[in-house]
Amino acid sequence: MKISSLIVAAGSGERFGSQVPKQYLSLGGRMVVEHSINAFRSHAEIADICLVVSPKHTEYFSKIDIPHVMGGATRSESVLAGVQALKSQGADYVLIHDAARPFISHPVIDSVVDALKSGKKGVIPVVACVDTIKTGGEAVTGTVDRATLNRVQTPQGFHIETLLAAYDQCNTTYTDDAQALEAMGVEVGMVVGCEDTFKITTKDDYKRAQQMVEKIRVGQGFDVHQLIDGDGVILGGVKIPCNMMLKGHSDADVVLHALVDAMLGAMGKGDIGQHFSPSDERWKGADSTMFVKQAMTWMEEGGFLLQNADITIICEAPKIGPHRDAIHAQIAKLLKLAPQDVNIKATTTEKLGFTGRGEGIAAQAVVCMRG
């Protein structure tokens, strides 16, 4: 019993309204269709996979390492081309899946496969209608009993010979392949689908899919610099006049250094020393705001979205309170965040340790990103 998967990706997605066909849009670092490919590729029951594509989409599907066939003018023609190709390769059963349903799960595939193994010639995953269904246009004309209604999903599983016979006999365009078997009088089984296996049809669907693949990423940073005689310390991009300064290769802004380390940590990009080495003459006396700006560039290039930053400054002197608002405003500006998404705290170590003795200043930072 050889079971193959056919992923239908030949549609133009006109309702979606994008220059890039929706099945090839980026979703969590890979194309929408690649999520489905990976689900079937990693399933033990699936012998091989075929992708049905449009000749208009060569620039997209050529990047995917998987066998493909060209689709037709309609969905039914595309499916038929793919099924015939799989039959020629010895497939007994086929699971037909919409490329724009990226979140197909192994349990749903299991259910479809099990139903085919039990003798079903066709089986579809469905989810119950939980909303009240009304008929009508501008006004309600009736209410439908939702207890008998189901929303159909994919993958739909079929005995290949039966499906080909149904298409040969009916020769009609369908919105799903089960209709061909229904028209021929073949019983189609139903298994429980999953709400997550929704089809990306609109921009709102795509936004929902993006939210599902986004990760919450947290980074933390810590830095220390020694205090020496000077004319002021720079903290969070703000110079605080006093009889001290922080010792360092750059401007020794301990707050921004901790912040950059936190940002790099959330992105998985190492630490500040790897990118802005204290032995590199380019950074001698450098304004640390440039380190933050570079981290912001890397963040935006990587598709990350900064959510908030929480920073703690640890020192006995200088007093942070009178300068807290200025530091807060500067960091919010650098991070392009709303004021409420940046928090600045100051504390002491109750005269204990190097900060308690006034030998240095420490800072801790925590950031949260999505992406």
GIURVEN-V625977 format. One line per field, one symbol per residue. phi: phi as a letter, one per 40 degrees, with the letter a starting at -180 (. if undefined). burial: # if it has 16 or more other ideal C-beta (glycine too) atoms within 10 Angstrom, else .. A space follows every 50 residues. Layout:
BEGIN
phi: ???
burial: ???
END
This chain:
BEGIN
phi: .cbbbbbcbcccgcccgbccddcbccaggacdccccdccccccccccabb bcbbccbdcccccbcadabccbcbcccccdcccccccccgccbbbcbccc bcbcbcdcddcccccccchccaabcbbcccccbbbhbcbcbibccccbbb ccbbccbacdccccccccccfbcbcacccccdccgccbcbbccadccccc bbccccccccccccbcbbbbbaabbccbcabibbbggbcbcacbaccacc cgccccccccdccccccgbgbcccbbccccccbcgccccccccccccccc ccgcbccabbbbbbacacccdcbdcccdcccdcccfbcdccbbbbbabbf gcgccccgcabbababbbbbi
burial: ..#########.#..#....#####.##..#######.##..#.###### ####..#..##..#.#.##.#...##.######.###...#.######## ####...##.###.##...######.#....................... .#########.######..#...#.#######.#.#.####.#..###.# .....#..#.......#.#.#.###.#.....######.#...###.#.# #################.#..#..##......#..#.##.##..##..#. ...#.##.########.#.#..##.#######.##.#....#.#.#.... ....#....##########.#
END
